[in-house]
Amino acid sequence: MKIVKNKIVAHVLIFCVIYLITQSYNEQKVYGNDTASILKTISERNYVSEAENIELVQIKVIDDLKIVGFISENNGCGVICYRMDEKGNYVLMDSTFLYSMTGDFFVNDHLDKKPAGLVVLSDGRQYQSLDVTVNKNKVADILFPANQASMHWIDLSEFGNDLVFDLKYK
């Protein structure tokens, strides 16, 4: 009888430890399910001060990938990428910030380990347009609206892994 009680206690303790480890792991994930959690991600990454205005320029969802372009009031622009997990939550994959009001960012498909696309962000003040050439093929001529933030997505999935870019800001 004492052996059975010890086994039950041991099983309960093992279950409690596994549960606590699982809960701890789940609490560390950063989700991007809504605007508030995306803004929280930006502030936690210390890209901008809490008092600074952040504009979410665009939220683009492609299959299970969520790409968020943002521009801060004074500091620059950035991209945050999330991937949907098995529970339907968008889990943070990657984030990048440039101390410039116009920038280009590569988005990698972390499952296939190849470039998925190119995100171009602009506040509309520094440049008017951008010509994008990939492997000597012109793939986009982007016009930036004057004095207005914009985000543009260029799909790179058809080009494979070996990419040569020529980006000409005008």
C-alpha positions as CSV (number, residue, x, y, z in Angstrom):
1,M,0.0,0.0,0.0
2,K,2.9,2.4,0.9
3,I,4.5,1.6,-2.5
4,V,1.3,2.5,-4.4
5,K,1.0,5.8,-2.5
6,N,4.7,6.6,-3.3
7,K,4.1,5.9,-7.0
8,I,1.0,8.1,-7.0
9,V,2.9,10.9,-5.3
10,A,5.8,10.5,-7.8
11,H,3.4,10.6,-10.8
12,V,1.6,13.7,-9.4
13,L,5.0,15.5,-8.8
14,I,6.2,14.6,-12.4
15,F,2.9,15.9,-13.8
16,C,3.2,19.1,-11.8
17,V,6.8,19.7,-13.0
18,I,5.9,19.1,-16.7
19,Y,2.9,21.4,-16.3
20,L,5.0,24.2,-14.8
21,I,7.6,23.9,-17.5
22,T,5.0,24.0,-20.2
23,Q,3.3,27.0,-18.7
24,S,6.6,28.8,-18.4
25,Y,7.4,28.1,-22.0
26,N,4.0,29.3,-23.2
27,E,4.2,32.5,-21.2
28,Q,7.5,33.4,-22.9
29,K,6.0,33.4,-26.4
30,V,5.2,36.8,-27.9
31,Y,2.0,36.9,-29.9
32,G,1.0,39.3,-32.6
33,N,-2.7,38.5,-32.7
34,D,-3.9,42.1,-32.4
35,T,-2.8,45.7,-32.6
36,A,-2.1,46.0,-28.9
37,S,0.2,43.0,-28.8
38,I,2.1,44.1,-31.9
39,L,2.6,47.6,-30.4
40,K,3.8,45.8,-27.2
41,T,6.3,43.8,-29.2
42,I,7.7,47.0,-30.7
43,S,8.1,48.8,-27.4
44,E,9.6,45.7,-25.7
45,R,12.3,45.6,-28.4
46,N,13.3,49.1,-27.4
47,Y,13.1,50.4,-31.0
48,V,11.2,53.5,-29.9
49,S,10.5,55.2,-26.6
50,E,7.1,54.6,-25.0
51,A,6.2,58.3,-25.5
52,E,6.8,58.1,-29.2
53,N,4.0,57.7,-31.7
54,I,4.2,54.5,-33.7
55,E,2.2,54.1,-36.9
56,L,1.4,50.5,-38.1
57,V,1.7,51.1,-41.8
58,Q,0.3,47.8,-42.9
59,I,-0.3,44.3,-41.6
60,K,0.0,41.7,-44.4
61,V,-1.0,38.1,-43.9
62,I,0.3,35.5,-46.4
63,D,-0.7,31.9,-45.5
64,D,0.5,31.5,-41.9
65,L,2.9,34.5,-42.1
66,K,2.0,37.9,-40.7
67,I,4.2,40.8,-41.7
68,V,3.8,44.2,-39.9
69,G,5.5,47.3,-41.2
70,F,5.7,50.3,-38.8
71,I,7.2,53.8,-38.7
72,S,8.0,55.7,-35.6
73,E,7.5,59.4,-35.1
74,N,11.2,60.3,-35.1
75,N,13.5,57.2,-35.1
76,G,12.9,55.2,-38.3
77,C,11.0,52.2,-39.6
78,G,10.8,48.5,-39.0
79,V,9.3,45.1,-39.8
80,I,8.0,42.4,-37.4
81,C,7.2,38.9,-38.7
82,Y,5.0,36.4,-37.0
83,R,4.1,32.8,-37.9
84,M,0.9,31.1,-36.9
85,D,1.3,28.2,-34.5
86,E,-0.9,25.1,-34.2
87,K,-3.2,26.9,-31.8
88,G,-3.8,29.8,-34.3
89,N,-1.7,32.3,-32.4
90,Y,0.9,34.5,-34.3
91,V,4.2,33.8,-32.6
92,L,7.1,36.3,-33.1
93,M,9.7,35.0,-35.6
94,D,11.8,38.0,-36.4
95,S,12.0,41.8,-36.1
96,T,14.2,44.4,-37.7
97,F,14.5,48.2,-37.2
98,L,16.4,50.8,-39.3
99,Y,17.2,54.3,-38.0
100,S,15.9,55.7,-41.3
101,M,12.5,56.8,-42.5
102,T,12.8,54.6,-45.6
103,G,14.1,51.1,-45.6
104,D,14.0,47.7,-47.3
105,F,13.8,44.4,-45.3
106,F,14.1,40.8,-46.4
107,V,11.5,38.4,-45.0
108,N,12.7,34.9,-44.8
109,D,10.5,31.9,-44.8
110,H,11.9,30.2,-41.7
111,L,10.4,26.9,-42.7
112,D,12.0,26.7,-46.2
113,K,15.1,28.7,-45.2
114,K,14.8,30.9,-48.3
115,P,13.8,34.5,-48.9
116,A,10.0,34.9,-49.0
117,G,9.8,38.5,-49.9
118,L,11.1,42.0,-49.7
119,V,9.3,44.7,-47.7
120,V,9.8,48.3,-48.6
121,L,8.7,51.0,-46.1
122,S,8.7,54.7,-46.6
123,D,7.4,57.8,-44.8
124,G,6.9,59.4,-48.3
125,R,9.2,62.3,-47.6
126,Q,12.7,61.1,-48.4
127,Y,12.2,59.3,-51.8
128,Q,9.6,59.4,-54.5
129,S,10.1,55.9,-56.0
130,L,12.2,52.7,-56.0
131,D,13.2,50.5,-58.9
132,V,13.7,46.8,-57.8
133,T,15.7,44.5,-60.0
134,V,16.2,40.8,-59.0
135,N,18.7,38.7,-60.9
136,K,18.8,41.3,-63.7
137,N,15.0,41.2,-64.1
138,K,13.1,44.4,-63.2
139,V,10.3,43.2,-60.9
140,A,8.9,46.4,-59.5
141,D,8.7,50.1,-59.9
142,I,7.3,51.4,-56.6
143,L,5.9,54.9,-56.2
144,F,5.8,56.3,-52.7
145,P,2.8,58.5,-52.0
146,A,4.0,62.0,-51.0
147,N,4.1,62.6,-47.2
148,Q,2.3,59.4,-46.5
149,A,3.7,56.2,-45.0
150,S,3.5,53.1,-47.2
151,M,4.5,49.5,-47.2
152,H,5.1,47.4,-50.3
153,W,5.5,43.7,-50.6
154,I,7.6,42.0,-53.3
155,D,7.2,38.2,-53.6
156,L,10.6,36.5,-54.0
157,S,9.4,32.9,-53.8
158,E,9.8,32.3,-57.5
159,F,13.5,33.3,-57.6
160,G,15.0,30.6,-55.4
161,N,17.9,31.0,-53.0
162,D,20.6,32.8,-55.1
163,L,19.4,36.4,-55.4
164,V,21.2,39.5,-56.7
165,F,19.4,42.7,-56.0
166,D,19.7,46.2,-57.4
167,L,17.6,48.7,-55.5
168,K,17.5,52.2,-56.9
169,Y,15.9,54.8,-54.7
170,K,14.9,58.1,-56.5
